[in-house]
Amino acid sequence: MLRRFRYIYKLFLAFLLTGIIPVALLSSSFALLSDGIMKGSYKQQAQIAIRGISGDLDSLFEEYRHRVYALSLDEEIINAILQDRNPPRVKRLNLYKKIYTALSGHIDHASIHIISMTGFPSLSSQQVPSSYLDADSDTDSDAAGGVFALARSQPEKTWAVFNSYITGRGDPVFLTICRAIRDKSGNIIGFVLLDVNKAHIASLSEDKNHDVFSQLLIVDPKNNIVSDLRHSENDGDFSRLPFLSGIQTDAGGEYTADERMIIHTPLAIQPFQIAGTVPIKVILSNLDYLVRITLWMLLFCTILAVFLALLVSRSISKPVHSLTLAMGKVEEGDLSVRIPLDRHDEIGLLFKRFNVMTGRIENLMVETKEEQEQLRIAERKALQAQINPHFLYNTLNTIKSIAKLEGVEQITTIVTQLGKLLRNTIDNDREMVSLAESLELLESYLAIQKIRFGQRLSYSVTAPENLLNQNLPKLILQPIVENAVIHGLEQKTKAGKVSVEASEKEGKLNIEIRDNGLGMNTPWLPGDHSGSHGVGLNNVHRRLMLLYGESGGLNISSTLGEETRVVVTIPLERKEDR
């Protein structure tokens, strides 16, 4: 009785610990690491969002930059600026057409201005800002955020700077892309400017934000300038948003400052970056609630584990004890012992099997003796089956010797080649053979058929020397050659030919079997079980598919009354695979 309760106690403790420990560890780990888990999860979402936003903005800015570049090199625009002081209306309309064509699809999102440094009038898709007409200023503080001065300093480069003004249609501009227009001598004669509306960039960014960031900012860390896509009052230098000072000039990343997480990445137009921020308190807003839920779950799981451990341990220990007593009686030789079947679960099924077992032990002993006798008979038959082919092979050697003595060369040839075929059949230990062995077997078979058909049959078997050591499945080619002889040439009255040629193509071994026989009435397709082409081709194809998958198989083409061509494809072995 003491041992029984000790066993129950051990079961109870095992089930209790099994139920409580994992839950306690998971709950404690979650409670301790929840802060990092929440931040890490939010950080991952933020990085995905910022990459999506930067990708869209890069595509848009790159498209804008390309359009500015194309206009700055347009010959018609350059000639007009150089030659015309008062261009006719038709020429001016053509130039406006170029501007609006360059803005195709973006007419509501941006505006283009062509500012002339000659007497040619400046052009614009909207009204030219008055400050743009001072493009000949030599200071860095001229219009459009100093972009004219930058374009003059490096006219071969397309520049982008922060800019801020309201267009004639009331659209706020926040970014200007500019490139100098030069004549053939390299002299600056004007500028092409593309002003980007802030509302479009903000909308484009929000499409990929998915409410991840509370702030989305375009930042110039080199000049400490920022443009807030949501709150224009924050536009200006970093003094309004000092936490942005941690953004590096040429690299993206993430950091925490002023109780907020900042994720940033460079944009295609340097030195700008897109930055998203979210307060830490927003990330951790649900943390306290999750911790409380976790603790309540831990308490509930503990109570449930105690109850289930007690219930399960009792349900197992009692029937196990009964089974132990019954097994003891069986060990003593009492095969009449039975356990009452008062359960309907797996243990009840075990009791039932035990009762059936004890009733059948004696019958099983008799059956075991009969099976041993059958096994001895099977061994004798297997030995006999192994001896018979060897006996036949030895008999063929005797016939071959007599044929040589009598000078009957055809019998000698047939017996020799049949012996080679038989030897290959007896060798059952190998599943794979070399190409050389397979071709030798085919030559033996064709030599026998040559004697049978005489001048009606000719054949050729060729293969490059470097492929002879390649392995392929045993007896994979013989059924195909046999089909060629029996179904292709046997009923043909004229001379027939069978050719076997091996080659290498695209890392695969191709073996082509071609005959000029009767051809096929119906095309062969993989998986065809109709029996119209025999089972040989289907068996060969299935073996190749099982061994090599889609890399191996058969390809059959046939012209009725002319020829049949079968190509066996097998992947070549690499040297390290051999």
N, C-alpha and C positions, 0 to 999 in steps of 0.2 A: 504493500500500500504506500509506503514511504517513497519507494522508487517511482511509483506511478505519479504521485503528486510532484515529485521533483521533475519528472519529464514534462508535466503540464506547466510547471513554473518556467522551465526553460523555453518551451514553446511560446508561452505568454510573453516572456521578456523579449524573445527574438522578434515576434510580430510587433510588439510595442515599439521596440527600437527601430525596426524597419519602417514603421509608419511615421514615427515622430521625427527621427533624425534628419531624413531628407527635407521634410517640410520645414523643420526648424532652421536647417542650414540655408535653405533657399530664402526663407523669410528674413533671416538675419542678414544674409548677404544682400538681399534687395534693399532692406532698410538702410544698411550701411553704404551701399553703392548707388542708391537711387539717385543721389545728387549727380554723380558722374554719368549714370545711365541716361538720365533725362537730358543732361547737357550734350552727351555724345550723340544721342539720337537726334536732338534738335540741330546739332552741328552738321550731322550728315545730311539732313534735309536742307539746311541752309546752303551747304556746298553745292548740292544738286541744283538748287534754285539759282544761285549766283552764276553757276556755269551756264545754265540755260539762258539767263538774262544776258550775260556777256556774249554768248554766241549770237543771239539775235542782234544785239547792238553792233557787234563787230561786222556782221554781214551788211547791216544798213550803212554804217560809216564807211566801210570799204567801197560800197556802191556809190555813195556820195562823193568820196574822194576820186574815184575813177571818172565820174561825170565832170567834176571840176577840171581834172587833168585833161580830158578830151576837149573841153571847150577852150582851155588855155592854148592848145596847139592847133585849133581850127584855123585853116588858111583863110577862109572867108571873113572870119572875125578879125584876124590880124590885118588883112588888107583893108578892111573897112576903117579900122582905127588909124591906119597909116595914111590913107588916101582921102577919105571923105570928111569934110568938115560939116557939110549939110547934106547927108545922104538922102537920096530919093525915097519916097514912101515904100516902093516895092522892095528895095534893098533892106530897109529897116524892118519891114514885115518878115522878110526871110530870116533876119537875125533873131527877131522875136520867136519865130517858129523854131529855131534851133534851141533857144532857151527853154521853151515849153516842152519841146521834145525831150530835152535832158531831164526835165522834171516829170516825165511821164510816170503816172502812178503815185506821185508824191506831191502833186500840186497844192494839196492842203496841209502838207507836213513840212515844207521847206520853201525857200525862195532863193532865186539866183540873181546876182547883180554883176554886170560887166562895167567896171569903172575905167574910163579912158584917161590916159595921161596926156593925150593930144587934144586937138580941137573937136574930135569926134564926140558926140553926146553919149553919156552913160546910159545903159539899158538895164531894165529890171523886170522880173516877173511880177513885182508889185511896185510900190513907190520906193525910190532910192532914198535911204536914210540920209539926211543932210550932212551928218558927220562923215559919211563915206566919200563925200565930194572933196574932202581934205586929204586925199590919198598922197599928195606930194609932200606931206609933213615928214621931216627927218628925225623926229623924236620917237621914242619907244612908247609914248603915251598917246599916240594918235588913235583914230577911230577903230572900232571893232577890236578892242582889247589889245591894240598894238600889233595886229596881224600884218598891217601894211609894212611896218618896219622889219618884221621877221621875213616877209616875202622878199623885201628888197635885199636883206642880208644874204639869203640863200635862195635865189630865184628858181633854182632847179628842184626845189623841194615843195611839197604840198603841206601847208601848215594848218593847224587847228588850235583855236583858243576859245576861252570862255568869252561870251559877249552877252549883253543884256540890253534889250530895247523892245518896244511893243510895235509890231507892224501896223500898217495902215488898216488892216482888217481886224486888229485887236489881238493878234496872236503873239504871245511872249516868246522871244528868241533867247536861247541860252548858249548857243555854240555856233561858231563861224569857221568854215573851212575855206582856205584861200590859197591861190597860186598865181604867181606873176605871169603876165602875157609878154612875151619878148619877140622882137623882130629877128631877122636872120643874123644880124650882127650881135645879138645877145642883149640889146638895150631894152629896158623895161618900158613898155608902152601902155600898160594897163594891168588890171587885176580881175580875176574871176573869183567871186565870193558866193558861197552857199551858206545861207543862214538856216539853222535847224530849229524848228519849233519845239519848245519844251513840252507842250502837251502831248505830242506824238511820242516822244521818247518815254515820257512817264507812262502812257498807256501801253506801249510795247513792253516796258519793264514789268508792269503789273500783271500782264498776261502770264508770265512765268513765275511770278512771286508766290502766288497761291497763299497769300496772307502769312508767309513765313517771316518776312521782315516788317518791322514797324516803320523803318526809314530806309529809303533808297537814295543813294547819293552818287553823283558824278564828281570825282575828286581829281584835282591836279596837285599831287603831293610835292612836285618840284617847286611850284610857286605858292603852295599852301592856299589854294583856292578850292571852293566847294560849291556845288549847285544841288540843292535838295529838290528831288523830283516831286515830293509831296508838299513841302512847305517852303514857298519861295522866300519867306522872311529869314530863312537860315542861309540864303545865298551870300557869298562873300568870302572872306578869308577864314582861317581856322579858329579865329577868336570866338566865334559863336559856337563852334563844335570842337572844343580842344581835344577831345578823345581821338580825333582823326590824325593827330600828330604821330601816332604809332604806325601809320601806313608807310611802308617802304616805297621808294621811288620806282623800282623796276621789277618788283616781285609781288605776287599775291600771297595770301595767308589768312590767318585768323588770330585774334587776340581779344583779351577782355580788358576793358577800361571803363571807369565811371559806371560800374554796375551794369554793363551791357556787353553783349558779344558782338564783335565786328568781324565780318567776313568780307574780304576784298580780293579782286583779281584784275590784272591789267587789261585794258582794251587795245584794239588794233591801232587806234590813233594815239600816239604817245604825246605827253606822258600821262594820259587820263586813265583812271581806274573806276570800276563800278564797285561800290561798297554798300553792304546791307547791314543794318544794326537791329538788334532786338534786346530789350531789357532782360536781365537775368531773372527778375521777379516774374516776368511773363513765362519764361521757360519752366520755372519751378512753382508756378501757381497751383498745380495739382499735386505737388509732392506730399504735403501734409495729409491730404485726403487719402492718397495711396498708401502711406505708412500706416494710418489707422486701419484701413481695410486689411492690410497685411497682418497686423497684430491680431485682429479679430479672427481672421482665417486661421492663424496659428493656434489660437485657443480652441476654436471649433475642431480643428483637425486633431489636436491632442486628445480631447474628450472622445472623439469618434475612434481614434486609434486604440485607446484603452478598452473601449467596449468591444470593438471588433477583434482585438487580440485575445481577449478572454473567451469570446464566443468561438473563434476559429480553433484556438488551442484545445478547448474541450471537445469540439466536434472531431478533431483528429486523434487525440490521445486515446479516447475510449475505444473506438473501433480498431485502432492499431494494437491495443492490448489484447482484444479478443482474437485478432488474427494471429498474434504471437503465440497465444495458448494453443490455437488450432494447429499451427505449424509444428509446434513441439510434439503434438500427438502423431502427426504424419512422420516426423523424424523417427519416432519410436516404432513405426511400421503399421500404425492404425489408419488404414485407408478408408474406414467407414465414418470418419469425423466429418461433420457438416456444420456450417455457420448459419444461424437463422437470417433469412433475407428480410430485414426490417428497414432497409434504407433504399433510396431510389436515386442516389447520386453516384459519383465515380467510385466511392468506397463501397457502396452497395454492389456496383458492377464488379468490383474486385472480389467481394465475397462470393458472388455468383460464379465468377471464373475459378475461384479456388475450389468451390464445390464440384464444378465440372471437371477440373483438373484431377482431383482425387479420384473421381469416378472413372477417368479414362487412362490413368497411369498404366494399368496393366495392359490395356489395349495398345497404348503407345509403345510399350516394350515389344509387343508382338510385331507391330508395324515397323519398328526400328530394325528388327531382325530381317523382315522381308525387304526393307529398303537396302540393307547391307548386301543381301543376296542379289538384288537387282543391280546394285552398283558394281558388283563383281562381273555380272553378265555384260553390263555396258562397257566396262574396261576391256573385256575380252573382244567385244565387237569393235571398239575403237582401235585396239591393237591389230585386229584382223584387217580393218579398213586401211590402216597404215601399211600393212604388209602387202596388200593386194597390188597397189600401184608399183611398189618396188618389184614385186614378182613379174608384173607385166613389163616393166622396164627391162628386167634381166632377160625375159623371154625375147623381147625385141632385139636385144644385143645378140642373142643366139641366132635369130633369123638373119640379122645383118651379116654375121660371120658366114653362115651357110650361103647367103646370096653372093658374097665376095668369092667364096670358093667356087661357086657355080658360074660366076661371071655375069650375073644379072645385075647390071648397074642401076637400072631404075628401081628395083626393089631395095638395093643398098641405099640409094638416095632417099627414098621414101622413109625407110626405117630410121635412117640417120636424123632426118628432119623431124620425124614423129617423136623420136627419142628426145630431141631438144625441147619440143613442145611439152612432152610428158614430164621432163625434168623440171621445167618451170612450174608445172602444175603441182608437182610434189612439194616444191619449196614453198610451204605455207607460212613460214615464220615471218617473212617480210611483206609489208604492205606497199612499200615504195621500192622501185628499181630505177636504174639509170636509163637514160635515153638510149644508150648503146645497147643495153640488154633488151629493151623493148623492140628496137629496130632489128636486132638479131632474131628475135622470136618471129617478127613479121616475115623476115626473109625465109625462115624455115617453113612457115605456113605457105607462103607464095611459091616456094620451090616445089612443095607437094602438089599445089594446084597447077603449077606449070607442067608437071608430068601428066596430070589428069587431062588438061586442056590442050597440051601440045603447042602447035603454032598459033592457036587461037588466043593465047594469053602471053603478054609480055609485061614486065614490071621493072620499076626502079625505086630504090630506097637511098636517099641522100640526106646528109646532115653535116653542118660545119663541125669541125673537130672541137672547137671551144664549147660546144653545147652537149657533147656526148656524156659528160659527167653529171648533167642536170638530172635531178630525180623527178619522177612522175609516178602516179598510181599504177600498180601492177595490173596487167591485162586491160588497159584502158583503150588501146589502139586496135587490138585484134578483132573485137566485135565490129568495128567500123570497116576494116579491110574485108572481113568475112561478108558483111552486107554488100560491099562493092562487088565481090566475086559472085556470090550466090544470086543476089537480086539484080545486079547491074549487068553482069557479063554472061551468066550461065545460059540464058535464053537468047543471047545474041549470036547470029550466024557468022558475022564478020569478026575479024581479029579485034581483040580488046586489050586495053592497057590499064594497069593500075600504077599510080605513082604516089610515093610517100616522100614528102620534103619537109625538113625542119628548118626554121629560121627564127631570128630574134627581132622583135619589134616593140619599141616603147616599154622595155623592161619586162617583156613577156615572151614565153616560148610558144610559137605557133607551129603546129604540125598539120600540114595540109595533105589530105588523102583525096586523090582525084581519080575518077574512072570515066571512060568514054562509053559507058553502058547505056541502058535503056532510059535512065532518068526516073524521076518520081512522078506518078500521076497526080498526087496532091502534095502541096508544100508541107514540110515538117515544121512544127512549132514546139518550143519547150513546154513540157507538161502535157503533151498530146498522148492520151491513153487509149486512143481508138483502136490501136493494134495494127493500123494500116501500114506502119513502117517497122513493125516488129518491136520487141521490148528492148533490143540491144541498145539502140540510140538513146532511148529514155533512161535506161539504167546508167549508161555512161554519163549522160548529162546530170543526172541526180548525184552521182558520185562526185563529179567535179564541183557541183554547187555546194555539197556538204563539206568538201575539203577546202575550197577556196572562196566560197561565197560568190559575189558578183564579179570577182577578178578572174574566174575561170568559167568554162562552159563550151558549148558547141555552137558553130555557125554553119548552117547547111544551105547551099544553093544548088538548084538542079534545073536543067533544061530537058524537057521530055524528048527522048529519042537521041540525045546528044551526049550529055555528061552529067555527073554529080560531083560536087565539090564539098568536102567536109573539112572544117578547120577546128582543131582542138586548141584551146587557149589555156595556158597554165602560167602563173606568175613565176618568174625566174627567182631562184634562191640567191640571196646574198652570200658572200664568202663566209661572213661571221655566223650565218645560220646553219652552216654545214657541220 
